[in-house]
Amino acid sequence: MTEMITNALTDIAKDEIGNYLDSVDWYTQLNSIGSFGKIIFQVSSLAILSPNDYKIDRAAKIKRHQLINNPDVIEFQGRELINVSFGIKLVSTLTNIGQARERLTKYVNEGHHFPLVLSGKKIGENTFMLTKYSEKVTKTDKIGTPIVVELDVSFEEYVEKINKPKELQVQQKGVIPLERKVAASINGEVLEQLSKVRLW
């Protein structure tokens, strides 16, 4: 009886993995997709976690100034944080679903941040934080234990320190800002004029 259940579960897993891999366009080009902390992303019949349809959002940071009877004036203020999202399928015969859930929950609750690697390349210059994950159980056994779980995960770039603009760094190295230069010049001229007049 136990052997029959095991075989049935294996057949379900094979069907799920076969259908899933067919939907991954870049499966023939990539095997090891990347990683996040201790989580390894792969596309393979022996994969632990297989991401699909990942999306990377990059956007400019702009400020709009509204003018009456004129189009808005746009001011560029740098860039927004990079956001990455994709789906993951967990199959009980290929990975420990409970352990994967615990690790993802820990990453969300404790704010861990790691380099995010996809397609063999590190995304951005900074680390990323797992900001959200939702799960949907699509298959269970007869007693309700999850066999196949589909996850949606979202990551946001984690910036630990702000890189100061080069001009500010130059000012800190002893170069007098323009305002101080003007004030020094005016003060020098006033003192020069006063030195020509007897004050006592």
C-alpha positions as semicolon CSV with decimal commas, in nm:
position;residue;x (nm);y (nm);z (nm)
1;M;0,000;0,000;0,000
2;T;0,281;0,240;0,099
3;E;0,471;0,158;-0,221
4;M;0,160;0,228;-0,431
5;I;0,112;0,571;-0,266
6;T;0,481;0,654;-0,319
7;N;0,459;0,559;-0,688
8;A;0,143;0,769;-0,730
9;L;0,308;1,071;-0,570
10;T;0,614;1,026;-0,792
11;D;0,394;1,015;-1,104
12;I;0,215;1,334;-0,995
13;A;0,549;1,505;-0,935
14;K;0,682;1,399;-1,276
15;D;0,369;1,532;-1,449
16;E;0,389;1,862;-1,262
17;I;0,759;1,908;-1,333
18;G;0,713;1,815;-1,700
19;N;0,434;2,069;-1,747
20;Y;0,626;2,331;-1,553
21;L;0,950;2,293;-1,745
22;D;0,762;2,311;-2,075
23;S;0,645;2,661;-1,976
24;V;1,000;2,787;-1,912
25;D;1,128;2,940;-2,236
26;W;1,494;2,951;-2,136
27;Y;1,514;2,596;-1,995
28;T;1,730;2,475;-2,284
29;Q;1,979;2,757;-2,227
30;L;2,008;2,767;-1,848
31;N;2,040;2,515;-1,569
32;S;2,162;2,694;-1,259
33;I;1,956;3,014;-1,260
34;G;2,084;3,186;-0,948
35;S;2,047;3,225;-0,574
36;F;1,926;3,430;-0,279
37;G;2,099;3,355;0,050
38;K;2,082;2,979;0,107
39;I;1,812;2,937;-0,158
40;I;1,938;2,806;-0,492
41;F;1,724;2,861;-0,802
42;Q;1,750;2,598;-1,076
43;V;1,555;2,476;-1,376
44;S;1,602;2,102;-1,387
45;S;1,415;1,778;-1,326
46;L;1,622;1,759;-1,006
47;A;1,569;2,123;-0,911
48;I;1,511;2,236;-0,555
49;L;1,342;2,562;-0,650
50;S;1,255;2,665;-1,005
51;P;1,169;3,029;-1,075
52;N;0,948;3,109;-1,371
53;D;0,854;3,432;-1,552
54;Y;1,069;3,661;-1,345
55;K;1,016;4,035;-1,375
56;I;1,264;4,316;-1,302
57;D;1,130;4,670;-1,253
58;R;1,365;4,967;-1,293
59;A;1,224;5,320;-1,288
60;A;1,338;5,683;-1,283
61;K;1,251;5,899;-0,984
62;I;1,082;6,216;-1,107
63;K;0,901;6,509;-0,950
64;R;0,619;6,685;-1,133
65;H;0,569;7,060;-1,097
66;Q;0,215;7,158;-1,198
67;L;0,172;7,486;-1,383
68;I;-0,156;7,660;-1,465
69;N;-0,237;7,657;-1,839
70;N;0,092;7,481;-1,914
71;P;0,216;7,123;-1,929
72;D;0,372;6,982;-1,613
73;V;0,743;7,040;-1,567
74;I;0,932;6,720;-1,484
75;E;1,244;6,716;-1,266
76;F;1,469;6,409;-1,269
77;Q;1,577;6,311;-0,916
78;G;1,768;5,988;-0,971
79;R;1,628;5,636;-0,976
80;E;1,382;5,427;-0,780
81;L;1,477;5,105;-0,602
82;I;1,493;4,794;-0,823
83;N;1,207;4,547;-0,770
84;V;1,213;4,181;-0,875
85;S;0,928;3,929;-0,868
86;F;0,872;3,574;-0,990
87;G;0,690;3,250;-0,921
88;I;0,834;2,934;-0,765
89;K;0,690;2,583;-0,765
90;L;0,768;2,347;-0,477
91;V;0,718;1,973;-0,530
92;S;0,736;1,749;-0,221
93;T;0,939;1,473;-0,390
94;L;1,209;1,721;-0,496
95;T;1,234;1,953;-0,197
96;N;1,133;1,984;0,165
97;I;0,829;2,212;0,137
98;G;0,812;2,280;0,511
99;Q;1,179;2,380;0,527
100;A;1,144;2,607;0,223
101;R;0,843;2,779;0,381
102;E;1,030;2,830;0,710
103;R;1,332;2,980;0,537
104;L;1,124;3,220;0,328
105;T;0,922;3,322;0,634
106;K;1,241;3,387;0,830
107;Y;1,383;3,601;0,548
108;V;1,064;3,811;0,539
109;N;1,017;3,845;0,916
110;E;1,381;3,919;1,003
111;G;1,467;4,144;0,709
112;H;1,766;3,945;0,583
113;H;1,924;4,082;0,267
114;F;2,154;3,904;0,022
115;P;2,280;3,944;-0,335
116;L;2,011;3,834;-0,580
117;V;2,145;3,630;-0,871
118;L;1,929;3,540;-1,173
119;S;2,036;3,399;-1,509
120;G;2,384;3,364;-1,365
121;K;2,417;3,742;-1,309
122;K;2,394;3,954;-0,995
123;I;2,104;4,201;-1,016
124;G;2,214;4,559;-0,947
125;E;2,499;4,676;-0,728
126;N;2,327;4,630;-0,390
127;T;2,173;4,342;-0,199
128;F;1,799;4,262;-0,199
129;M;1,541;4,194;0,068
130;L;1,253;3,949;0,036
131;T;0,958;4,180;0,100
132;K;0,666;3,948;0,028
133;Y;0,577;3,592;-0,056
134;S;0,239;3,428;-0,102
135;E;0,165;3,060;-0,144
136;K;-0,104;2,852;-0,308
137;V;-0,134;2,479;-0,243
138;T;-0,239;2,317;-0,572
139;K;-0,214;1,947;-0,475
140;T;-0,237;1,758;-0,147
141;D;-0,239;1,394;-0,043
142;K;-0,542;1,224;0,114
143;I;-0,474;1,370;0,458
144;G;-0,415;1,725;0,333
145;T;-0,036;1,734;0,330
146;P;0,084;1,969;0,049
147;I;0,240;1,789;-0,248
148;V;0,268;2,087;-0,483
149;V;0,287;2,450;-0,368
150;E;0,311;2,753;-0,595
151;L;0,476;3,066;-0,454
152;D;0,489;3,428;-0,568
153;V;0,791;3,611;-0,426
154;S;0,886;3,980;-0,438
155;F;1,226;4,137;-0,371
156;E;1,328;4,500;-0,328
157;E;1,674;4,649;-0,353
158;Y;1,833;4,713;-0,013
159;V;2,054;5,023;0,000
160;E;2,266;5,031;0,316
161;K;2,447;5,359;0,257
162;I;2,402;5,659;0,029
163;N;2,685;5,740;-0,207
164;K;2,740;6,115;-0,186
165;P;2,771;6,307;-0,514
166;K;3,129;6,375;-0,622
167;E;3,091;6,753;-0,588
168;L;3,001;6,715;-0,219
169;Q;3,303;6,492;-0,163
170;V;3,527;6,755;-0,324
171;Q;3,392;7,027;-0,093
172;Q;3,477;6,815;0,209
173;K;3,840;6,794;0,097
174;G;3,901;7,164;0,157
175;V;3,760;7,333;-0,151
176;I;3,564;7,642;-0,037
177;P;3,204;7,646;-0,165
178;L;3,102;7,938;-0,389
179;E;2,903;8,118;-0,116
180;R;3,203;8,118;0,119
181;K;3,430;8,239;-0,161
182;V;3,201;8,537;-0,231
183;A;3,177;8,625;0,140
184;A;3,556;8,602;0,182
185;S;3,609;8,823;-0,122
186;I;3,367;9,093;0,006
187;N;3,518;9,086;0,356
188;G;3,867;9,119;0,212
189;E;3,766;9,419;0,005
190;V;3,599;9,592;0,303
191;L;3,907;9,538;0,521
192;E;4,131;9,674;0,246
193;Q;3,924;9,995;0,222
194;L;3,915;10,036;0,599
195;S;4,293;10,003;0,621
196;K;4,328;10,320;0,411
197;V;4,130;10,528;0,665
198;R;4,238;10,622;1,017
199;L;3,993;10,476;1,268
200;W;4,136;10,668;1,570
